Amino acid sequence: MFVATQLMKRAHHKQLVGLDYDITLEQVGVLEVLAARGDMNMSELSKAVLKHNANITRMVDKLENRKYVIRKPVVGDRRANLLSITKEGQKVFKEAIQIVKKTNLDNLSCISRDEEAHMLALTKRIISHLS
C-alpha cells in the first residue's frame, strides 16, 4: 500500500508541476477542505487533512504567500485566526483538482470499475478502523 501511495503521489506531482501555480497535492487538499467547508481555524484544518499542526502552519504560510488563502482575525481573540480560501485560491483549486482527477483516472486505468469500487470500500473500512 505504501509503495502504491508513493507512486500515486509522484504521478500527481509530475502533473501538477505543469501548472504555473507551484502547488503540491497536499496543498491542493488544504484548498479543497477550505473550499468545501468554509473558514476554519488551524486546528480544525489540521484534523481535516490529517496533518500535524507544524506541517499545516508551513503549508498555510506558503499558500498565504501565494495569495491562495488568507488569515482572518477572530473577533474577541487576538491569538486566533480563521483561514479562508481567496478567489485566486479557488481558481487554482478548480484547475488543480481537474489535474488530480485526471491523474487518478490514469493511475487506476489498470483495474476495472468493480475492482476500483472494491478497493475504495476496503480503503474506507481501513480508514474507519484506524480513525
N, C-alpha and C positions, 0 to 999 in steps of 0.2 A: 504494500500500500504506500509506503514511504517513497519508494522509487517512482511509482506512478504519479504521486502528488508532485514530486520534484520535477519530473519531466513535463507535466502539465504546466507548472509554474514557468518553466523555461520557455515553453511554447508561447504562453501568454506574453511573457516579457519580450520575446522576439517580435511579436506582432504589435505590441504597444509602443515599442521603440520607433515604429514607423509613423506614429503620431508626433506632432510638433509640440506636445504638451509636457514631455518629460515626467511621466506618471507611471507608477508601479501598479501591479494588480492589487496589492494591499491598499494602496491609496484610493483606487477605484472603489474598493469595498467600503472605505470610510465615506466616500461621496455617496455611494449607494444607500447606506444606512441613513445619512442625513437627508437625502432626497426623499426617502420613503417615510421616515419617522418624524422629520422636522427637527427643530432645535433641541439640543441636549447638552448636558454637561460632559466633561471629560470622563468621569467615572461610568456614566451610562454608555457612552460611546465605547469605552474600553471593554465593558461587558458584552456589548452588542457585536463587536468584531473579534472577541476572544483574544485580546492583546493586553499585555501589561501596560500600566499607566505610563511608564517611562517611554515605551515604544510609541504609544498613542501621542504623547506630547511631541515627540520628534516628528512623527508623521504630520500632525496638525500644524506644527511650525512650518514645515515645508509647503504644505497646502496653503497656509495663510500667506507665505511669502509669494506664492504664485497667484494670489488673489482668488483662490478657489473656495476658501472658507473664511469666515470672519468670527472673531470672538466678540460677543455682546456682553456687556456688564449686566449682572443681575442686580436689580434694584433692591437695596437694603442689605446687600452682602458684597463688600468691596473685593473680597478674595475670589468670588465665584464668577465664572463666565459661562455663557451658553454658546455653543458652536452652531453656526448656521452656514449652509451652502449658499454661495453667491450665484448670481446669474451666469458669470463666467464658469463657475464650478458646475452648474447644471449643464451648460453647453458641453464642457469637456466630458462630463459623465455620460451624456447621451451618445457622444461619439465613441468613447472608450467602451461602453457597455456593448455596443454593436460588435466591436472587435472581439471582446471577450466571448460573446455568444457564438460568433462565427468560429472562433478558435475552439470552443467547447464542442461544437458540431464536428469540426475536423478531427479533433482528438478522439471523439467517440465513434467515428465513422467505421471503425473496425469491428463494432459489435452491433447486434440487431436492436431494434426498439424494445423487444421483450427483455433482452439481456440488460439494456440500459435501465429499464424500469425496475428490474430485479436488483441491480446494483444500487440504484437510488434508494430502494426500500431497505436494503441491508445497511447502507451508509446511514440512513436516518435512524435505524434501530441502534447502531453503534453509538451515534451521537447522543441519542436519548439515554442510553445506558451510562455513558461517560459524563453526562451533564449533571 
